[in-house]
Amino acid sequence: MNETLKVTKKINSHIANQNLSFQEAELMGLSQPTPFLALSDVAIESKFQTLKRELPGIEIYYATKANPDPKILGLVKKLGDGIDVASYREVLAAKAAGIPVWKMLHSNPVKNPTDIINCVKEGVQWFTFDNVDEIYKLRKFAPNANILLRIAIPKNSSVVNLSFKFGADEMEALPLIRNAVSNGLRVRGITFHVGSQCTSPESYISALQISKNIFNAAYNEGILLDVLDIGGGFPIGYRMGVPTISEFCSVIIRNIRNLFPNNMRIIAEPGRFICGEAITLVTRVIGKSIRKGIPWYYIDDGIYGSFSGKLFDHCDYRFITDKQGIRTECVVAGPTCDSIDVLSMDQRLPRLDLGDLLLVPGMGAYTSASATFFNGFAPTRIAVIEEITRTKPRKLNSFAFPPIQEQERKKQRLQIAQNI
Ligand SMILES: Cc1ncc(COP(=O)(O)O)c(C=O)c1O
């Protein structure tokens, strides 16, 4: 049986769940206005532990771009093996969180020379490249760095294709490695990214095979490569289910074991998997209307804010309410004046009122990271659930707080609605 069949036969669907209850959301809402992104540091820790367990022996370098929030980077310092940075600003953010510079890997294959100069000044020692011009830049500005060749992966089952803009083809790899070595550069290995939100681990099978071919070809020319960076791509559930992480990683591990020696250094750069499900957006209904017979609900976060991932990350987020009632067709829209600021047209919700809370799970990756100030709406703040509820240790999805009395809740909602 081939790998693809083995993978698809076993799929257990996993969709995003909220990581806090409505009671906890209401409680957090007492000390800060909505919208806010409720981050569980316990969830981040559990994601690191899961990946460490499912990818034994592989070093975990969190991809800063997914969410550079200082609270998350603080946890990465404690839990990660290193960090993937893709710009000077990300280097500074990681440094500010206390992550030592020798643990940083600059993963952007095409860099502004000033970015290289600044990163080298800070002490960054690892870079990536995928073309001849980058070799010349690195020779000039980072002659002592360790470098990895980024390759493109032709087979793609990912929502975000990361081999369109970057990556040398397999045929180009050896000439580029030769060229870099003859320019005195320290080529240490290969890096790839199968694409973000990868829905089937079969993409890694071809990526690993191509990497192995290049390792062999280089070895035959006397160039010993000793590092493989398998990038990110590890999926999380949104409205659609994805394979469980253990099914997903078992295919990767099996193929790594078949192709590479036991003692080889292997790095992974997960972004979405670490932070995506650790954050739930807490947002409120701030306006209502009926248009062409369909209810419209306007909420206090939108496409120019945390839902920017709908555009840039091609994500579809699930709205959760604790309201009861018959669910009908409706539209959920953001707060700005732009008509593009529509967040959902195909989710059925019960009748909502002004001030009602909506929870949106899976809002940690590529959300606030790409939010703007458009129309005067500032990006939504991140608040740590455990800091506010002080219920440590708590398990994911275990709601430690007694329900707020219904009367009290109605009073709060009324006050909020009156203030709008
Ligand atoms: C080089 C690189 N590494 C890692 C990541 C993180 O990928 P993911 O969030 O899919 O794990 C990205 C995402 O764009 C990337 O470009």
The ligand as an SDF file (V2000), in Angstrom:
LIG
                    3D

 16 16  0  0  0  0  0  0  0  0999 V2000
   10.2930   29.6150    6.2910 C   0  0  0  0  0  0  0  0  0  0  0  0
    9.0790   29.3610    7.1030 C   0  0  0  0  0  0  0  0  0  0  0  0
    9.1820   28.5360    8.1630 N   0  0  0  0  0  0  0  0  0  0  0  0
    8.1190   28.2710    8.9590 C   0  0  0  0  0  0  0  0  0  0  0  0
    6.8850   28.8420    8.6950 C   0  0  0  0  0  0  0  0  0  0  0  0
    5.7350   28.5150    9.6030 C   0  0  0  0  0  0  0  0  0  0  0  0
    4.8420   27.6810    8.9450 O   0  0  0  0  0  0  0  0  0  0  0  0
    3.5650   27.0920    9.6530 P   0  0  0  0  0  0  0  0  0  0  0  0
    2.8740   28.2080   10.3180 O   0  0  0  0  0  0  0  0  0  0  0  0
    2.7850   26.4740    8.5570 O   0  0  0  0  0  0  0  0  0  0  0  0
    4.0180   26.0590   10.6260 O   0  0  0  0  0  0  0  0  0  0  0  0
    6.7220   29.6720    7.5850 C   0  0  0  0  0  0  0  0  0  0  0  0
    5.4280   30.2660    7.2710 C   0  0  0  0  0  0  0  0  0  0  0  0
    5.2500   31.0620    6.3670 O   0  0  0  0  0  0  0  0  0  0  0  0
    7.8580   29.9470    6.7640 C   0  0  0  0  0  0  0  0  0  0  0  0
    7.7870   30.7660    5.6960 O   0  0  0  0  0  0  0  0  0  0  0  0
  1  2  1  0
  2  3  1  0
  2 15  2  0
  3  4  2  0
  4  5  1  0
  5  6  1  0
  5 12  2  0
  6  7  1  0
  7  8  1  0
  8  9  2  0
  8 10  1  0
  8 11  1  0
 12 13  1  0
 12 15  1  0
 13 14  2  0
 15 16  1  0
M  END
$$$$
